[in-house]
């Protein structure tokens, strides 16, 4: 098993030239600007809440989209997806990405920071809302809200996860939570069609919900800043790589519809077991897969549309 952390790579097995090349490429893109239009900053600098954010500016007129991951520390797919998304190149507008909004909780692998007082423990209940808080509560919420206010995003997308599938439980896993906007509903339906095309089990297909929780970042952005806000919820019963890829696909569809991206979603394999009786075919065009961009034998595209990894642990 190979592990990557920051710029350090360690392994308990011999490195092949291909493994060394992949690790070097991953290390190269894990730090520093994605391209000339990227700038970086720190939220809550000098505190235990300190975490980086990234601004990708095309220097061309267009919408501003804010992507937030890791608000809850045990919902790691959003944080991983946001870290990937920040390297995307946009052709118009501005993209702001906060991959690890709740750094202490992510470090503890807990929904909330265990060292935070009970009344401010859940970061996603600490933002201003009608009939509730007038201003953000706690240092982390205050820093993130100040950034949101300065940015004034046209769209805010918060990446989350649920413990079970919404179709079979009260959990929000496998759902898109929208706000009261025709454009949000339109985009959400496009996302649902695309992500559900990759899911075979009807009980695991994603559904549309309305109204983010009071005190949540998405609701605050909608109510206070009139942003088009949306929460994307994957389900933790799915493998991590599947959940990350679902977040990527849905965000990419939004940016494509806003004409901020003119390329298919970057091809990247998913680690799943490959059925021996399955055959390859073309992936759905809606998902933007580009099999030729990954050298064989990195993945196989099956009839169901899933991308299946044949090898390489280095991608995580």
C-alpha positions in Angstrom: 0.0 0.0 0.0 1.3 3.4 -1.0 0.4 6.4 1.1 0.7 10.1 0.1 0.6 12.8 2.7 1.5 16.3 1.8 4.7 16.1 -0.2 5.9 12.8 1.5 5.5 9.4 -0.1 6.1 6.2 1.7 5.7 2.6 0.7 6.2 -0.9 1.9 6.6 -2.4 -1.6 9.2 -1.8 -4.3 8.6 1.1 -6.6 8.4 0.5 -10.3 9.3 3.3 -12.8 5.6 3.8 -13.5 4.8 4.1 -9.8 7.5 6.6 -9.3 6.3 8.7 -12.3 2.7 8.7 -11.0 3.8 9.7 -7.5 6.0 12.5 -8.8 3.1 13.8 -10.9 0.7 13.7 -7.9 3.2 15.5 -5.7 3.7 18.1 -8.3 0.0 18.9 -8.5 -0.7 18.7 -4.7 1.0 21.9 -3.9 1.3 25.3 -5.6 -1.0 27.0 -8.1 -2.9 24.8 -10.5 -2.0 27.4 -13.2 -1.2 31.1 -13.5 -4.7 32.2 -12.6 -4.7 30.6 -9.1 -4.1 32.4 -5.9 -4.1 31.0 -2.3 -5.1 32.3 1.1 -5.6 31.0 4.6 -8.9 31.0 6.6 -8.6 31.6 10.4 -4.8 32.0 10.0 -2.8 31.3 13.2 -5.6 29.3 14.8 -6.3 25.6 15.0 -9.0 26.2 12.4 -6.4 27.4 9.9 -7.1 26.0 6.4 -6.2 27.0 2.9 -8.6 28.2 0.2 -7.9 28.7 -3.5 -9.2 31.3 -6.0 -9.0 30.3 -9.7 -9.6 33.3 -11.8 -10.0 33.1 -15.6 -9.6 36.9 -15.9 -12.7 36.8 -18.1 -16.2 37.9 -17.2 -18.5 35.2 -15.8 -20.1 33.8 -12.7 -18.3 33.2 -9.4 -18.7 29.7 -7.9 -17.7 28.7 -4.4 -17.0 25.0 -3.7 -16.7 23.9 0.0 -15.7 20.5 1.3 -14.9 19.0 4.7 -17.5 21.0 6.7 -18.1 17.8 8.6 -15.0 15.9 9.4 -16.3 12.3 8.8 -17.5 13.3 5.3 -14.1 13.0 3.6 -15.3 12.5 0.0 -16.2 16.2 -0.3 -12.8 17.3 1.0 -11.0 15.0 -1.5 -13.2 16.0 -4.4 -12.7 19.7 -3.6 -8.9 19.2 -3.6 -9.2 17.7 -7.1 -11.6 20.4 -8.3 -9.3 23.2 -7.4 -6.8 22.0 -10.1 -9.4 22.4 -12.9 -8.8 25.1 -15.4 -11.8 27.4 -16.1 -12.3 29.5 -19.2 -14.6 32.2 -17.7 -15.6 33.6 -14.3 -14.0 32.7 -11.0 -13.9 29.5 -8.9 -13.2 29.6 -5.2 -12.5 26.3 -3.4 -12.2 25.6 0.3 -11.3 21.9 0.4 -11.0 21.4 4.2 -13.3 23.8 5.9 -13.3 22.0 9.2 -9.7 21.0 9.6 -9.8 19.9 13.3 -12.8 17.6 12.7 -11.2 16.1 9.6 -8.1 15.4 11.6 -10.2 13.7 14.3 -12.3 11.9 11.7 -15.4 13.1 13.5 -18.5 15.0 12.2 -17.7 17.8 14.6 -14.6 19.1 16.4 -14.6 17.2 19.7 -12.8 20.1 21.4 -15.4 22.6 20.5 -18.1 23.6 23.1 -21.5 21.9 22.5 -23.3 25.0 21.4 -20.8 25.6 18.5 -19.7 22.1 17.8 -21.6 21.5 14.5 -20.0 24.0 12.1 -22.9 23.6 9.7 -25.4 25.0 12.2 -23.3 28.1 13.1 -24.2 30.4 10.1 -26.7 33.3 10.1 -30.3 32.5 9.2 -33.8 34.0 9.2 -35.4 33.6 12.6 -32.1 32.3 14.1 -28.5 33.5 14.3 -27.9 37.1 13.3 -24.2 36.5 12.8 -21.9 33.5 12.5 -21.1 31.6 15.8 -17.6 30.5 16.5 -14.2 31.2 15.0 -14.5 28.7 12.1 -17.9 29.8 11.0 -16.9 33.5 11.3 -13.8 33.0 9.1 -15.7 31.0 6.4 -18.7 33.4 6.4 -16.4 36.4 6.0 -14.8 34.8 3.0 -18.2 34.0 1.6 -19.4 37.6 2.1 -16.3 39.0 0.4 -16.6 36.6 -2.5 -20.4 37.2 -3.0 -20.7 33.9 -5.0 -23.3 33.5 -7.7 -23.3 29.8 -6.8 -22.3 28.0 -3.6 -21.9 24.3 -3.6 -21.4 22.5 -0.3 -20.1 18.9 -0.5 -21.4 16.5 2.1 -22.2 12.8 2.8 -25.0 10.9 4.6 -24.8 7.6 6.5 -27.5 5.9 4.4 -29.3 6.2 1.1 -32.3 8.7 1.2 -34.5 6.3 -0.7 -34.5 3.7 2.1 -33.9 5.9 5.2 -34.2 9.4 6.7 -30.6 10.1 6.0 -29.6 12.6 3.4 -27.1 10.3 1.7 -27.6 10.1 -2.0 -29.5 13.4 -2.4 -29.2 16.9 -3.8 -30.5 19.6 -1.4 -31.6 22.7 -3.3 -32.8 26.1 -2.5 -35.8 27.9 -3.9 -34.6 28.9 -7.3 -35.7 27.7 -10.8 -32.1 27.6 -11.9 -31.0 25.5 -9.0 -33.8 23.0 -9.6 -32.9 22.8 -13.3 -29.2 22.2 -12.6 -30.1 19.7 -9.9 -32.2 17.6 -12.3 -29.3 17.5 -14.8 -27.0 16.3 -12.0 -29.5 13.7 -10.9 -29.9 12.3 -14.4 -26.1 12.0 -14.8 -25.2 10.5 -11.4 -28.1 8.1 -11.5 -27.1 6.9 -14.9 -24.0 5.4 -13.1 -26.1 3.6 -10.4 -27.7 0.2 -11.1 -29.5 -0.3 -7.8 -32.8 1.8 -7.8 -32.7 2.0 -4.0 -29.4 3.8 -4.2 -30.3 6.4 -6.8 -30.0 10.0 -5.8 -33.1 12.1 -5.1 -33.9 15.8 -4.9 -34.7 17.5 -1.6 -35.5 21.1 -0.9 -34.4 23.5 1.9 -31.0 23.2 3.6 -31.0 23.1 7.4 -31.2 26.3 9.3 -27.8 27.5 10.3 -26.1 25.8 7.4 -23.7 27.6 5.1 -25.8 26.9 2.0 -28.9 28.3 3.6 -27.0 31.4 4.8 -25.6 32.1 1.4 -29.1 31.7 -0.1 -30.9 33.9 2.4 -28.3 36.6 3.1 -26.4 36.8 -0.2 -29.1 35.6 -2.6 -26.7 33.0 -3.9 -27.9 30.0 -5.8 -26.9 27.4 -3.1 -26.9 23.6 -3.3 -25.7 20.8 -1.1 -24.5 17.6 -2.8 -24.8 14.5 -0.5 -23.1 11.2 -1.4 -23.6 8.1 0.7 -20.9 6.7 3.0 -22.1 3.1 2.2 -20.5 3.6 -1.2 -16.7 3.1 -1.7 -14.8 6.4 -1.1 -13.6 6.6 -4.7 -17.2 6.3 -6.0 -18.4 9.1 -3.7 -15.5 11.4 -4.7 -16.2 10.8 -8.4 -19.9 11.5 -7.9 -19.0 14.9 -6.4 -16.7 15.6 -9.2 -19.3 14.7 -11.9 -22.0 16.9 -10.4 -19.8 19.9 -9.9 -18.4 19.5 -13.4 -22.0 19.5 -14.8 -22.7 22.8 -13.0 -19.5 24.4 -14.3 -20.2 23.1 -17.8 -23.7 24.5 -17.8 -22.3 27.9 -16.7 -19.8 27.7 -19.6 -16.9 27.9 -17.1 -15.4 24.7 -18.4 -15.1 23.6 -22.0 -13.5 20.2 -21.5 -14.9 16.9 -20.3 -14.4 16.0 -16.6 -10.8 14.8 -16.3 -10.7 11.0 -16.7 -9.7 9.3 -13.5 -10.2 5.6 -12.6 -12.4 4.2 -9.8 -11.2 1.3 -7.8 -13.9 -1.4 -8.1 -13.7 -5.1 -8.6 -14.1 -6.0 -12.3 -16.7 -8.7 -13.0 -15.2 -11.4 -15.1 -18.2 -11.6 -17.4 -18.5 -7.9 -18.1 -17.3 -6.3 -21.4 -16.2 -2.8 -22.3 -18.2 -0.2 -24.1 -18.3 3.5 -24.4 -19.1 5.5 -21.3 -22.1 7.8 -21.2 -21.4 11.1 -23.0 -23.1 13.0 -20.2 -20.4 12.0 -17.8 -17.7 13.3 -20.0 -15.3 10.2 -19.7 -12.3 10.3 -22.0 -10.8 6.8 -21.8 -8.0 7.6 -24.2 -6.5 10.1 -21.8 -5.5 7.4 -19.3 -2.9 4.9 -20.5 -4.0 1.2 -20.3 -4.3 -0.8 -18.1 -5.6 1.9 -15.8 -9.3 1.3 -16.2 -12.2 -0.5 -18.0 -15.6 1.0 -18.8 -18.3 -1.6 -18.3 -21.8 -1.8 -19.8 -23.3 -0.2 -16.7 -21.2 2.9 -17.3 -19.0 2.5 -14.2 -15.3 3.1 -14.6 -13.3 0.3 -13.0 -9.7 0.5 -11.9 -7.4 -2.3 -12.8 -4.4 -1.2 -10.8 -2.5 1.6 -9.0 -3.2 2.6 -5.4 -1.3 5.8 -5.8 -4.4 7.8 -6.8 -5.3 8.2 -3.1 
